[in-house]
Amino acid sequence: MDAVDQKVFSQFQSMIEATMATGETCAESIGSAAEKIASALLAGNRVFTCGEHSSSLVAQLLTDYLSQGYEIDRPGFPSLNLNQIAQQSGAAERYNQALKTQAASGDILVLLSGGDNSNLLLGALNTALDRGMSIVLISTENDDLLINLVSYNDVHINIGSAPSPLIIQSQVQIVQCLCALIDSHIFGGE
């Protein structure tokens, strides 16, 4: 095996190991999050998503899957991505303003963090709590400020420690699993 082949093999091996670790450590919390989101959607509530840096792309992916469908042809669910709503605003309060004008008690906020305790995410989380929203936090080990704000009524999915590209990969896999489980909760099936 030459150096390029070895590099490719090592990269895929790291991704497989990260996938297995995420599945082993996060299965229960992913199931709880899917159940919470499905219940909120069935009650007529909305799902708001946001993330910082590369996690903002994963948050948009979750919104797209919820509003357009994931694996099955179905009506869209009400889901809004705060990164898209507030992208023109450079203000530190940009997510808060969107939540204050759009969100209501019973809605869900899904926060995706890459481990930097982002002030923007902290602000969104605090605003969501003030609005009576439920929280699903997908975090890493370095998100202690965010983690400390999540209550026992909320769901925390802790990816743990990994290099940034593997964190993003794990977030994408969690989002895909969530969407498959949400569809199953709402429409039945396997």
C-alpha positions in Angstrom: 0.0 0.0 0.0 1.5 3.3 -1.0 1.4 6.5 1.1 -1.7 7.9 -0.6 -3.6 4.7 -0.2 -2.6 4.5 3.4 -3.8 8.1 4.0 -7.1 7.3 2.4 -7.5 4.1 4.4 -6.6 5.9 7.7 -9.1 8.7 6.9 -11.9 6.2 6.4 -10.9 4.2 9.4 -11.1 7.3 11.6 -14.6 8.1 10.2 -15.8 4.6 10.9 -14.4 4.7 14.4 -16.1 8.1 15.1 -19.4 6.7 13.7 -19.3 3.7 16.0 -18.4 5.8 19.0 -21.2 8.2 18.3 -23.7 5.3 17.9 -22.6 3.7 21.1 -22.6 6.8 23.3 -25.4 8.8 21.8 -28.1 6.3 20.9 -30.4 6.9 23.9 -30.2 10.6 23.7 -30.8 10.6 19.9 -33.9 8.5 20.5 -35.1 10.9 23.2 -34.5 13.9 21.0 -36.4 12.4 18.1 -39.3 11.6 20.4 -39.3 15.2 21.8 -39.2 16.8 18.3 -41.9 14.4 16.9 -44.2 15.2 19.8 -43.7 19.0 19.3 -44.4 18.7 15.6 -47.5 16.6 16.2 -48.7 19.3 18.7 -48.3 22.0 15.9 -45.1 23.5 17.2 -42.0 24.5 15.1 -38.4 23.5 15.2 -35.7 26.1 15.1 -32.1 25.2 14.3 -28.8 27.0 14.6 -25.1 26.4 14.7 -21.9 28.2 14.5 -19.1 27.8 12.0 -19.3 24.5 10.2 -22.1 23.4 12.4 -24.3 26.0 10.8 -24.3 23.9 7.7 -25.5 20.9 9.6 -28.2 23.0 11.2 -29.4 24.0 7.8 -29.3 20.4 6.7 -31.6 19.5 9.6 -34.0 22.3 8.6 -34.0 21.1 5.0 -34.7 17.5 6.0 -37.5 18.5 8.3 -39.1 20.9 5.9 -38.6 19.0 2.6 -38.5 15.3 3.7 -35.7 12.9 4.5 -36.2 9.3 3.3 -39.9 9.3 2.6 -42.2 11.5 0.6 -44.2 13.4 3.2 -45.6 16.8 3.9 -43.0 19.3 5.2 -42.7 20.0 8.9 -42.4 23.6 10.1 -38.7 24.2 10.6 -36.7 27.4 10.5 -32.9 27.9 10.4 -31.8 30.9 12.5 -28.5 31.1 10.6 -30.6 31.8 7.4 -33.1 34.1 9.1 -30.4 36.3 10.7 -27.6 36.0 8.2 -27.7 39.6 7.2 -27.4 40.8 10.7 -23.9 41.2 12.2 -25.3 42.0 15.6 -24.4 39.8 18.5 -28.1 39.5 19.3 -29.1 38.2 15.8 -30.4 34.8 16.9 -32.2 36.3 19.9 -34.1 38.8 17.8 -35.3 36.0 15.5 -36.4 33.8 18.4 -38.1 36.7 20.1 -40.2 37.5 17.0 -40.8 34.0 15.6 -40.7 31.4 18.5 -43.4 30.4 21.0 -43.6 28.2 24.0 -43.6 24.6 23.1 -41.3 25.1 20.0 -38.0 23.3 19.9 -34.5 24.8 19.5 -31.9 22.5 18.2 -28.4 23.9 18.8 -25.3 22.4 17.2 -22.0 23.4 18.6 -18.5 22.5 17.7 -17.1 23.0 21.2 -16.5 26.7 21.5 -19.3 27.9 23.9 -20.3 30.4 21.3 -21.8 33.6 22.7 -24.3 33.6 19.9 -25.4 30.1 20.8 -25.5 31.0 24.5 -27.7 34.0 23.8 -30.0 31.9 21.6 -30.2 29.2 24.3 -31.1 31.8 27.0 -33.7 33.4 24.8 -35.3 30.0 24.0 -35.5 29.2 27.7 -37.1 32.6 28.4 -39.7 31.8 25.6 -40.6 28.4 27.1 -39.0 26.4 24.3 -37.5 22.9 24.7 -33.8 22.5 23.8 -31.9 19.8 22.0 -28.2 20.5 22.3 -25.7 18.6 20.2 -22.3 19.4 21.8 -18.8 18.4 22.4 -16.7 18.2 25.5 -15.7 21.9 25.4 -19.3 23.2 25.6 -19.6 23.4 29.4 -21.4 26.8 29.4 -24.0 25.5 27.0 -24.3 22.2 28.7 -24.9 23.8 32.1 -28.0 25.6 30.8 -29.7 22.5 29.6 -32.3 21.2 32.1 -33.6 17.7 32.7 -36.6 18.4 30.5 -34.3 19.1 27.5 -32.1 16.7 25.6 -28.3 16.8 25.5 -26.5 14.8 22.8 -22.8 14.8 23.7 -20.5 13.8 20.9 -17.5 14.0 23.2 -14.0 14.7 22.0 -12.8 14.5 18.4 -11.1 16.6 15.8 -13.4 19.2 14.2 -14.0 17.3 10.9 -15.1 14.2 12.8 -17.4 16.3 15.0 -19.1 17.6 11.9 -19.4 14.1 10.4 -20.9 12.9 13.7 -23.4 15.9 13.7 -24.5 15.0 10.1 -25.0 11.4 11.1 -27.0 12.4 14.2 -29.2 14.7 12.1 -29.9 11.9 9.6 -30.7 9.5 12.4 -33.0 12.0 14.1 -34.9 12.6 10.9 -35.4 8.9 10.2 -36.6 8.4 13.8 -38.9 11.5 13.6 -40.5 10.2 10.4 -40.9 6.8 12.0 -42.6 8.3 15.2 -45.0 10.3 13.1 -45.7 8.0 10.1 -44.9 4.6 11.5 -42.7 2.1 9.8 -39.4 0.6 10.7 
